[in-house]
Amino acid sequence: MRSIWIAALIAYFGLPVWAQKQVQTNEEFVTFDAPGAGTASGQGTVVRSLNPTGTATGEYYDSNVAVHGFIRNADGTITTLDVPGASNTNGQGTFPRTINPSGEIAGFYYDASHLTIDGFIRDTYGTIVTLPGTLPISINPRGDTTGTDSGQHGFVRDRDGNITRFDVGPIGTFPQSINPSGEITGYFADFSFIPRGFVRGSDGEITTFDVGPANTTGTFPMSIGPQGVIAGFYLDSSGKTRGFVREKNGEITTFDAGPLDTTVTSMNSAGEVTGYYFASNGPAQGFVRRDNGEITSFRVPQAGGPFFGDGTLPRSINPGGHDVAGFYTDAIGSYHGFLRMPQQSKDTKTN
């Protein structure tokens, strides 16, 4: 699908801002592997989300490449999360995608009995509710969940279980993030299969937007903060990905974290953005962009990998302490989780 979208891009928007001030800070990395994670290429531990208490969730791939969810507490203890009835065949299993401040987790799993992909929500007591025909991607502090259903419609589910479906575009609607007040951002595909951004208010009103001339560049909003500020990335006319921040009033600032592709993955309540970028032919590097535009680059010391796209891959930024969680690939292409805590020591810890 990416190749279709890139082929459709015909215009360039904005001026490069790679000249923005870049800073380097002392930092501490904690790297970890879920018990039972495989060690071969394409196996290992993938972190998806981090909450303010330092609890992380994601999935790990075992030596048979079956997929299991996990929860890692701030003290380093790790618990496996498998939805009952989930398939354990090659590449299938349980995929947590998001965790809110109270520890509620949402994601999806492969149902072995019905040969379907269904959603789930796990509460703080460990009780799991399944959501047939949905792929939850984000859960807010009050337990509202958003994502895409099996018909590629957007949906929002309140904590009482009421589901509202909505469509933004003609091809598919793909929510990515829901904030504490219930505002949702994500992207949809138009008739030309070009992804475009949207924000859905808590009252259901939908506004679409493009970073660049309308209908010519691909826009991928990834995160929405409490004040309605949105962060994401877009494709310019050359196919290069660049970051953006969209204010509540619609004002958009674009940025490049490095000389090549910049991919935004998450934003915290303070407006700090994380993601990764590429420089020359090296592995991916992580970054944090503060709300004043200042960018800090970082990499996990052990990160490398044999394939394009390998390296340091942040997925989530903590709203409390600016901690970043994600995963990295090692020299042979296996996955490992990491936590980055800035302005501490440069020693790397493993547990």
C-alpha positions, 0 to 999 in steps of 0.5 A, spaced: 500 500 500 505 504 501 508 504 494 501 505 491 501 512 496 508 514 494 506 513 486 500 518 487 504 523 491 506 529 486 507 535 490 512 538 495 510 542 501 514 546 506 521 547 507 526 543 511 527 544 518 533 539 519 537 546 521 533 546 528 537 546 534 539 539 536 542 537 543 545 531 546 544 529 553 546 524 558 541 518 558 540 511 561 538 505 557 534 499 561 534 493 556 530 487 557 527 481 554 520 477 556 521 470 559 520 465 553 522 470 547 526 467 542 533 470 540 533 468 532 532 474 527 525 476 527 524 473 534 524 477 541 521 482 545 517 488 542 514 494 546 508 498 544 506 502 549 508 505 556 504 509 561 506 514 566 507 509 572 512 506 568 508 500 566 510 497 559 506 492 554 507 489 547 508 482 544 514 477 544 515 472 539 518 465 541 522 460 538 516 458 534 514 465 532 508 464 536 506 471 539 504 472 546 503 479 550 507 481 556 506 486 561 512 489 564 512 493 571 516 499 573 520 494 578 522 490 572 517 484 573 514 481 566 508 477 566 505 474 560 499 476 557 495 471 552 488 471 551 484 465 552 483 461 546 488 465 542 492 462 536 499 460 537 501 458 530 506 461 526 506 469 527 499 469 530 497 470 538 496 476 542 498 483 540 497 488 546 497 495 543 496 500 548 496 501 556 492 507 560 495 510 566 491 505 570 494 499 567 488 497 562 490 494 556 487 494 549 489 490 543 487 484 538 488 477 538 488 471 533 482 467 535 484 459 534 477 457 534 473 462 529 479 464 525 478 471 526 482 477 528 478 480 534 479 485 539 480 485 547 481 489 553 484 487 559 482 491 566 487 492 572 485 486 575 487 481 569 479 480 567 479 480 559 473 482 555 473 480 548 471 485 542 469 481 536 471 484 529 475 490 532 482 492 532 483 496 538 489 501 537 488 506 543 485 507 550 484 513 554 485 514 561 477 513 562 477 507 559 474 509 552 477 505 546 478 506 539 481 503 533 478 499 526 473 494 525 473 488 520 470 492 515 475 498 516 470 502 519 473 507 525 470 505 532 470 508 539 467 504 545 466 507 551 468 503 558 460 501 559 461 497 552 457 501 548 460 502 541 459 507 535 462 506 528 464 512 524 467 513 517 471 519 515 473 516 508 470 512 502 476 506 503 477 506 510 478 509 517 484 508 521 484 511 528 490 511 531 489 515 538 484 517 543 485 523 548 482 524 555 476 528 553 475 523 547 478 526 541 480 521 536 485 522 531 488 518 525 487 517 517 483 515 512 484 513 505 480 517 499 478 514 492 485 515 490 488 511 496 491 517 499 492 517 506 489 523 509 488 526 516 482 527 521 480 529 528 474 527 531 471 531 536 468 528 543 461 530 540 462 526 533 464 532 529 469 530 524 475 535 521 479 532 515 486 535 514 492 534 509 499 536 511 501 539 504 496 540 498 490 537 499 489 530 496 497 530 493 501 528 500 500 522 505 498 524 512 499 520 518 496 523 524 499 518 530 497 521 537 493 526 540 494 530 546 489 533 552 489 539 548 487 537 542 495 537 539 496 532 534 503 529 532 504 525 526 508 524 519 507 525 512 510 523 505 513 529 501 513 528 493 519 524 493 517 519 498 521 522 504 517 521 511 517 528 515 514 529 522 509 534 523 505 537 529 498 540 528 495 545 533 488 545 536 487 551 531 489 547 525 496 551 525 501 546 522 509 545 524 513 540 520 520 538 522 525 533 520 529 529 526 535 527 521 537 528 514 532 522 511 526 519 513 523 521 520 517 517 523 513 520 529 510 514 533 508 518 540 507 524 543 506 526 551 501 531 554 507 536 555 507 536 547 514 532 547 514 527 541 518 521 539 519 517 533 525 515 529 529 517 523 535 515 518 541 518 517 545 515 510 545 508 510 545 507 518 540 504 522 534 507 525 536 513 530 531 515 536 529 522 537 525 526 542 522 533 540 520 538 545 515 543 544 520 548 543 522 545 537 529 542 540 531 535 538 535 530 542 537 524 538 539 517 541 540 510 540 541 504 544 548 502 544 547 495 542 542 497 536 544 494 529 541 489 524 542 486 517 536 490 514 533 497 512 529 499 518 533 496 523 536 500 529 533 504 535 525 504 534 521 508 540 514 507 540 511 511 546 513 517 551 511 517 558 508 524 560 511 524 567 518 523 566 519 524 559 522 516 559 521 513 552 520 506 551 520 502 544 524 496 541 531 495 538 534 490 533 541 487 534 546 485 529 542 479 527 535 482 527 532 479 533 528 484 537 529 487 545 525 492 549 528 498 552 527 504 556 530 510 555 531 515 561 534 522 560 539 526 564 542 520 568 548 516 567 550 513 560 551 506 563 547 501 559 543 496 564 540 489 562 535 485 566 
